[in-house]
Amino acid sequence: MMDIIAGLLLGDKGYIRPEFKEDCRGLGIDLQTPLRKNMKDDRPKSFVKVIMRVRRRIETVIGQLAEQFEIERCRCRDRWHMTSRIARKLLAHNMGSYLNISAGKAPIQFESLIAAA
């Protein structure tokens, strides 16, 4: 039995094809992508602003996971060790966000989280 995915999905300009959006719509997925500069955008400006802010946050977190936590290199030989290493890296990122929020700082600003005295 397959799980059904439905709802809003944010994508990049690589998923801008109208046929792909129609296929997603048929599956119950509302695919939202940024448009090219020469395309007319009929969506409300406030909606576009929100999805662009969310996309920027997602891309920032992915960049942090790649650079600071080296999530792209796990050096594992089996699935068990790979998933546990990835889970630890995600947990470390979440803990850093939690500590920042507890300290009243921005959630994903890890540069000032640990400072030498």
GULUM-975096 format. One record per residue (C-alpha): residue number from 1; x, y, z. Coordinates in pm, whole numbers, plus 32768, in hexadecimal, padded with zeros to 4 digits. Layout:
N
<rec><i>NUM</i><px>X</px><py>Y</py><pz>Z</pz></rec>
...
***
This chain:
117
<rec><i>1</i><px>8000</px><py>8000</py><pz>8000</pz></rec>
<rec><i>2</i><px>808F</px><py>8153</py><pz>7F9D</pz></rec>
<rec><i>3</i><px>8083</px><py>8283</py><pz>807C</pz></rec>
<rec><i>4</i><px>7FD3</px><py>83A9</py><pz>7FDE</pz></rec>
<rec><i>5</i><px>8085</px><py>84F6</py><pz>7FE1</pz></rec>
<rec><i>6</i><px>7FA3</px><py>8625</py><pz>7FCA</pz></rec>
<rec><i>7</i><px>7FBB</px><py>8797</py><pz>800D</pz></rec>
<rec><i>8</i><px>80A9</px><py>88B1</py><pz>7FBD</pz></rec>
<rec><i>9</i><px>81FD</px><py>885F</py><pz>7F29</pz></rec>
<rec><i>10</i><px>8309</px><py>8965</py><pz>7EE8</pz></rec>
<rec><i>11</i><px>83F1</px><py>892A</py><pz>7DC4</pz></rec>
<rec><i>12</i><px>84F8</px><py>89E7</py><pz>7D03</pz></rec>
<rec><i>13</i><px>84F0</px><py>8A5E</py><pz>7B9B</pz></rec>
<rec><i>14</i><px>854E</px><py>8903</py><pz>7B21</pz></rec>
<rec><i>15</i><px>83E7</px><py>8894</py><pz>7B67</pz></rec>
<rec><i>16</i><px>8340</px><py>89B4</py><pz>7AAE</pz></rec>
<rec><i>17</i><px>82B6</px><py>88E5</py><pz>798B</pz></rec>
<rec><i>18</i><px>8138</px><py>8903</py><pz>7978</pz></rec>
<rec><i>19</i><px>8115</px><py>878E</py><pz>792B</pz></rec>
<rec><i>20</i><px>81CC</px><py>8736</py><pz>7A6D</pz></rec>
<rec><i>21</i><px>80EF</px><py>8822</py><pz>7B36</pz></rec>
<rec><i>22</i><px>7FB9</px><py>8783</py><pz>7A9E</pz></rec>
<rec><i>23</i><px>8036</px><py>8627</py><pz>7AF7</pz></rec>
<rec><i>24</i><px>806F</px><py>869B</py><pz>7C5D</pz></rec>
<rec><i>25</i><px>7F1B</px><py>8740</py><pz>7C6C</pz></rec>
<rec><i>26</i><px>7E7D</px><py>85F6</py><pz>7BFF</pz></rec>
<rec><i>27</i><px>7F26</px><py>854F</py><pz>7D2B</pz></rec>
<rec><i>28</i><px>7EA8</px><py>8658</py><pz>7E1E</pz></rec>
<rec><i>29</i><px>7FF1</px><py>8719</py><pz>7E31</pz></rec>
<rec><i>30</i><px>7FF9</px><py>8893</py><pz>7E0D</pz></rec>
<rec><i>31</i><px>8152</px><py>88CE</py><pz>7D77</pz></rec>
<rec><i>32</i><px>81CA</px><py>8A35</py><pz>7D9C</pz></rec>
<rec><i>33</i><px>8306</px><py>8AA8</py><pz>7CEA</pz></rec>
<rec><i>34</i><px>83A4</px><py>8BFB</py><pz>7CB1</pz></rec>
<rec><i>35</i><px>8360</px><py>8C7D</py><pz>7B55</pz></rec>
<rec><i>36</i><px>8459</px><py>8CFA</py><pz>7A56</pz></rec>
<rec><i>37</i><px>847F</px><py>8E70</py><pz>7A2A</pz></rec>
<rec><i>38</i><px>83C4</px><py>8E70</py><pz>78DF</pz></rec>
<rec><i>39</i><px>8295</px><py>8DB5</py><pz>796E</pz></rec>
<rec><i>40</i><px>815F</px><py>8E5F</py><pz>79FA</pz></rec>
<rec><i>41</i><px>8110</px><py>8E04</py><pz>7B62</pz></rec>
<rec><i>42</i><px>7F9C</px><py>8E06</py><pz>7BBB</pz></rec>
<rec><i>43</i><px>7FD5</px><py>8D96</py><pz>7D22</pz></rec>
<rec><i>44</i><px>7FA6</px><py>8E94</py><pz>7E3B</pz></rec>
<rec><i>45</i><px>80E9</px><py>8F4B</py><pz>7E90</pz></rec>
<rec><i>46</i><px>80C7</px><py>8EF0</py><pz>8001</pz></rec>
<rec><i>47</i><px>80B6</px><py>8D7C</py><pz>7FA9</pz></rec>
<rec><i>48</i><px>81E8</px><py>8D92</py><pz>7EC8</pz></rec>
<rec><i>49</i><px>82A2</px><py>8E4A</py><pz>7FDC</pz></rec>
<rec><i>50</i><px>8251</px><py>8D3B</py><pz>80DB</pz></rec>
<rec><i>51</i><px>82B7</px><py>8C17</py><pz>7FFE</pz></rec>
<rec><i>52</i><px>83FB</px><py>8CC4</py><pz>7F9C</pz></rec>
<rec><i>53</i><px>844C</px><py>8D00</py><pz>810C</pz></rec>
<rec><i>54</i><px>8409</px><py>8B91</py><pz>815B</pz></rec>
<rec><i>55</i><px>84DD</px><py>8B20</py><pz>8032</pz></rec>
<rec><i>56</i><px>85FB</px><py>8C01</py><pz>80A5</pz></rec>
<rec><i>57</i><px>85EC</px><py>8B68</py><pz>8202</pz></rec>
<rec><i>58</i><px>85EB</px><py>8A06</py><pz>8173</pz></rec>
<rec><i>59</i><px>8714</px><py>8A51</py><pz>8094</pz></rec>
<rec><i>60</i><px>87D1</px><py>8AEA</py><pz>81BA</pz></rec>
<rec><i>61</i><px>8799</px><py>89B5</py><pz>8290</pz></rec>
<rec><i>62</i><px>8803</px><py>88CF</py><pz>8173</pz></rec>
<rec><i>63</i><px>893E</px><py>89A1</py><pz>814A</pz></rec>
<rec><i>64</i><px>8989</px><py>8989</py><pz>82BE</pz></rec>
<rec><i>65</i><px>8957</px><py>8812</py><pz>82BE</pz></rec>
<rec><i>66</i><px>8A41</px><py>87F4</py><pz>8194</pz></rec>
<rec><i>67</i><px>8B53</px><py>88E0</py><pz>8210</pz></rec>
<rec><i>68</i><px>8B55</px><py>88CE</py><pz>838A</pz></rec>
<rec><i>69</i><px>8AD6</px><py>876C</py><pz>83BF</pz></rec>
<rec><i>70</i><px>8B60</px><py>86D1</py><pz>827D</pz></rec>
<rec><i>71</i><px>8A1C</px><py>8611</py><pz>8249</pz></rec>
<rec><i>72</i><px>8A7E</px><py>85BA</py><pz>80E5</pz></rec>
<rec><i>73</i><px>8BA2</px><py>84E5</py><pz>8163</pz></rec>
<rec><i>74</i><px>8B3D</px><py>83D3</py><pz>8252</pz></rec>
<rec><i>75</i><px>8C45</px><py>82CF</py><pz>81F7</pz></rec>
<rec><i>76</i><px>8B6A</px><py>81A6</py><pz>824D</pz></rec>
<rec><i>77</i><px>8B60</px><py>8046</py><pz>81C8</pz></rec>
<rec><i>78</i><px>89FA</px><py>7FF0</py><pz>821F</pz></rec>
<rec><i>79</i><px>88A8</px><py>8094</py><pz>8240</pz></rec>
<rec><i>80</i><px>8897</px><py>8075</py><pz>83BE</pz></rec>
<rec><i>81</i><px>89D2</px><py>8140</py><pz>83F9</pz></rec>
<rec><i>82</i><px>8977</px><py>823D</py><pz>82ED</pz></rec>
<rec><i>83</i><px>8820</px><py>8283</py><pz>8381</pz></rec>
<rec><i>84</i><px>88A7</px><py>829D</py><pz>84E2</pz></rec>
<rec><i>85</i><px>89B8</px><py>8391</py><pz>8479</pz></rec>
<rec><i>86</i><px>88C2</px><py>8466</py><pz>83B7</pz></rec>
<rec><i>87</i><px>87D1</px><py>845E</py><pz>84DF</pz></rec>
<rec><i>88</i><px>88E8</px><py>84D6</py><pz>85C9</pz></rec>
<rec><i>89</i><px>893E</px><py>85F4</py><pz>84DD</pz></rec>
<rec><i>90</i><px>87D1</px><py>865C</py><pz>84C4</pz></rec>
<rec><i>91</i><px>87B1</px><py>8645</py><pz>863F</pz></rec>
<rec><i>92</i><px>88E7</px><py>871F</py><pz>866A</pz></rec>
<rec><i>93</i><px>8851</px><py>8824</py><pz>8581</pz></rec>
<rec><i>94</i><px>8706</px><py>881D</py><pz>863C</pz></rec>
<rec><i>95</i><px>87B8</px><py>8839</py><pz>878C</pz></rec>
<rec><i>96</i><px>887B</px><py>8965</py><pz>870F</pz></rec>
<rec><i>97</i><px>8734</px><py>8A08</py><pz>86A4</pz></rec>
<rec><i>98</i><px>8698</px><py>89BA</py><pz>87F5</pz></rec>
<rec><i>99</i><px>87BF</px><py>8A4D</py><pz>88B4</pz></rec>
<rec><i>100</i><px>87B2</px><py>8B88</py><pz>87DF</pz></rec>
<rec><i>101</i><px>863E</px><py>8BB2</py><pz>881B</pz></rec>
<rec><i>102</i><px>8674</px><py>8B79</py><pz>8991</pz></rec>
<rec><i>103</i><px>8780</px><py>8C87</py><pz>898E</pz></rec>
<rec><i>104</i><px>869B</px><py>8D78</py><pz>88D3</pz></rec>
<rec><i>105</i><px>8765</px><py>8D6C</py><pz>8792</pz></rec>
<rec><i>106</i><px>8704</px><py>8D20</py><pz>862C</pz></rec>
<rec><i>107</i><px>86C6</px><py>8BA7</py><pz>860B</pz></rec>
<rec><i>108</i><px>87C2</px><py>8B5A</py><pz>84F9</pz></rec>
<rec><i>109</i><px>88DE</px><py>8C4B</py><pz>8550</pz></rec>
<rec><i>110</i><px>89D7</px><py>8B4B</py><pz>85CF</pz></rec>
<rec><i>111</i><px>8B0E</px><py>8C27</py><pz>85B1</pz></rec>
<rec><i>112</i><px>8ACF</px><py>8CCF</py><pz>8702</pz></rec>
<rec><i>113</i><px>8A4B</px><py>8B98</py><pz>87B2</pz></rec>
<rec><i>114</i><px>8B9B</px><py>8B2A</py><pz>883E</pz></rec>
<rec><i>115</i><px>8C93</px><py>8C37</py><pz>8891</pz></rec>
<rec><i>116</i><px>8DE5</px><py>8C11</py><pz>8939</pz></rec>
<rec><i>117</i><px>8E14</px><py>8CED</py><pz>8A67</pz></rec>
***
